[in-house]
Amino acid sequence: MPLSTPRRSALSEQVIAALRNQISSGEWPVGSRIPTEPELVEQLGVARNTVREAVRALAHNGLLDIRQGSGTYVVATSELAGVMQRRFADANPRHIAELRATLESSAAKLAAERRTARDLRQLDTLLARREEAWESGDAEAFVTADATLHMAVVAASHNDVLIALYADLGEVLRDWLRVDVGTELTPESHMDHGRLIEAIRAQDADAAATEAASYPYLCHQERPVTG
């Protein structure tokens, strides 16, 4: 991640861009702790104050969370994702389910119409990984595998705007999925996703849309509304 002879006048912006790229590229995934300040100083070859300023800027924008005595953690993949996570943290869970159903149904319909052989291989791999996570009994691993599969379905739509929007909403949706699934996996948490993948494979757009739209409501549980 070394910087290439940055101009001093733009140094802070370049450091911010470098750190943001580590997050958006997945090198520093959501939930991970970023390198310490001294490590970043060494990696980037800049002064400690410049690194500190960049980290604070990204924390202010919602990408990082500075936890005293613990470190700095990635909490969102973009500024928009950070804003959305804060804005919808206390949203009505029914409204979150409706949003998921709308986006994922549209994406699944497009995926059935546009999927490539590569998309299908990816979907098959991630479906198998979801099943493995279920069998492991690890609720967090299952949430991650399930969210990754849904993101792959959206990616198969080949609609760049829809993909970007869904990615920015990803942590909001994942947080609600964690609540729905709970800390222990139960039979109702599983929900067979094989029919969705087969509908996409068969290019049955209507079946894919219907299948995808049903999952958020099946997953949704009645909870006290706090917002």
Secondary structure, 3 states (H helix, E strand, C coil): CCCCCCCHHHHHHHHHHHHHHHHHCCCCCCCCECCCHHHHHHHHCCCHHHHHHHHHHHHHCCCEEEECCCEEEECCCCHHHHHHHHHCCCCCHHHHHHHHHHHHHHHHHHHHHHCCHHHHHHHHHHHHHHHHHHHHCCHHHHHHHHHHHHHHHHHCCCCHHHHHHHHHHHHHHHHHHHHHHCCCCCHHHHCCCHHHHHHHHCCCHHHHHHHHHHHHHHHCCCCCCCC
